[in-house]
């Protein structure tokens, strides 16, 4: 089932929409003012996901990070995912979904002399890409280890044919 995303029109909303769309949860997007949700002027129902807005009890899910909402609602409803210490509602969604750490790697745009086949390096971690750029995703608990390995591998000279063999 695809839900309607009900949100405010700011940058946090954009990131929330991208994350929820990536998870294939949303279809339509409706922009509203937070006060209208708080006053009940917006029709919110079980096919709606709210982000970065005041809690509405009829919604399927509500993701938020505003401390004032923990005071207003108590933050105890099962459909209210709130973290007042998170810097954004997008971070609340990110943490709730336990997504992987994403690494995006590319050669320098100023010094193009690196012989490292970036796509091949990313392939070793389940990703891929091109000679000069690539991405991979790894579980959070492996991210520090993989970061150090990527730095080592990308910094080490490798020909594209030699890196494809490993």
C-alpha positions in Angstrom: 0.0 0.0 0.0 1.2 3.5 -0.8 0.4 6.2 1.7 0.0 9.9 1.2 2.8 12.0 2.7 1.5 15.0 4.6 4.3 17.4 5.4 5.4 21.0 5.5 7.3 22.6 2.6 10.9 22.8 3.8 14.2 21.0 3.2 13.6 18.4 6.0 10.3 17.5 4.1 12.3 16.9 0.9 14.7 14.5 2.6 11.8 12.7 4.4 10.0 12.3 1.0 13.1 10.8 -0.6 13.6 8.3 2.2 9.9 7.2 2.2 9.8 7.1 -1.6 13.0 4.9 -1.5 11.1 2.6 0.9 8.2 2.5 -1.6 5.8 3.8 1.1 4.4 7.0 -0.5 2.5 8.0 -3.6 1.1 11.5 -3.2 2.5 14.4 -1.3 0.4 17.1 0.3 1.9 20.3 1.8 0.3 21.8 4.8 1.0 24.3 7.6 1.7 22.8 11.0 -0.9 24.9 12.8 -3.6 23.6 10.4 -2.7 20.0 11.5 -2.7 21.0 15.2 -6.1 22.7 14.8 -7.6 19.7 13.0 -8.1 21.8 9.8 -6.4 19.1 7.7 -8.2 15.8 7.0 -5.7 13.1 8.3 -6.6 9.4 8.1 -5.1 5.9 8.2 -3.7 6.2 4.7 -1.5 9.2 5.7 2.1 9.5 6.9 3.0 12.8 8.5 6.5 14.2 8.8 7.8 17.2 10.6 4.3 18.1 11.7 2.3 18.1 14.9 0.9 14.7 15.9 -2.5 13.7 14.4 -4.0 10.6 16.0 -5.7 9.4 12.9 -2.5 9.0 10.8 -0.9 5.7 10.0 2.5 7.1 11.1 3.8 10.4 12.4 7.6 11.1 12.3 8.7 14.1 14.2 11.6 15.7 16.2 10.1 18.7 17.9 10.4 18.7 21.7 7.2 20.6 22.1 5.3 17.6 20.7 6.6 15.4 23.4 5.1 17.9 25.9 1.8 18.3 24.0 1.1 14.6 23.4 3.3 12.7 25.8 4.9 10.9 22.9 3.4 7.6 23.9 1.1 6.7 20.9 2.2 3.7 18.9 2.0 5.5 15.6 4.0 8.5 16.8 7.7 8.1 16.1 9.4 11.0 17.8 13.0 11.7 18.9 13.3 15.2 20.4 17.1 14.9 20.2 17.2 14.2 16.5 18.2 17.2 14.4 15.4 16.6 11.8 12.4 14.4 11.1 14.4 12.8 8.3 16.9 11.6 10.9 14.0 10.1 12.9 12.9 8.2 9.7 16.5 7.2 9.0 17.0 5.8 12.5 13.6 4.1 12.6 14.2 2.2 9.3 17.7 1.0 10.4 19.1 1.9 6.9 22.6 1.1 5.9 25.5 3.5 5.7 26.0 4.6 2.2 29.4 5.4 0.8 29.7 7.5 -2.4 33.3 7.6 -3.7 34.7 9.5 -6.6 38.1 10.5 -8.0 39.2 14.1 -7.5 37.9 16.5 -10.1 41.1 18.4 -9.8 43.7 15.6 -10.0 42.5 12.8 -12.3 45.7 10.8 -12.2 44.4 8.1 -9.8 44.5 4.7 -11.5 42.1 3.1 -9.0 39.0 1.5 -10.5 36.4 2.9 -8.0 33.5 0.8 -9.4 35.5 -2.4 -8.8 36.3 -1.3 -5.2 32.6 -0.6 -4.5 31.7 -4.0 -6.0 33.7 -5.7 -3.3 31.2 -4.2 -0.8 28.0 -5.1 -2.7 27.9 -1.9 -4.7 29.3 -0.8 -8.0 29.9 2.1 -10.3 32.2 3.4 -12.9 36.0 3.8 -13.2 35.9 7.2 -11.6 32.9 6.9 -9.2 30.8 4.4 -7.3 28.6 3.7 -4.3 28.0 0.9 -1.8 25.9 0.3 1.3 27.0 -1.5 4.4 25.3 -2.3 7.7 25.9 0.5 10.3 27.9 -1.8 12.6 30.5 -2.3 9.8 30.6 1.3 8.6 33.8 2.4 10.5 35.7 -0.7 9.4 34.6 -0.3 5.8 35.4 3.4 5.8 39.0 2.7 6.8 39.2 -0.1 4.2 37.8 2.1 1.4 40.3 4.9 2.3 43.1 2.4 2.1 41.9 0.8 -1.2 41.1 4.0 -2.9 44.4 5.6 -1.9 46.4 2.5 -3.1 47.4 2.5 -6.8 45.4 -0.2 -8.7 45.0 -0.7 -12.4 41.5 -1.3 -13.6 42.3 -4.7 -14.9 44.1 -5.8 -11.7 41.3 -4.5 -9.5 38.6 -6.5 -11.4 40.4 -9.8 -10.6 40.1 -9.3 -6.8 
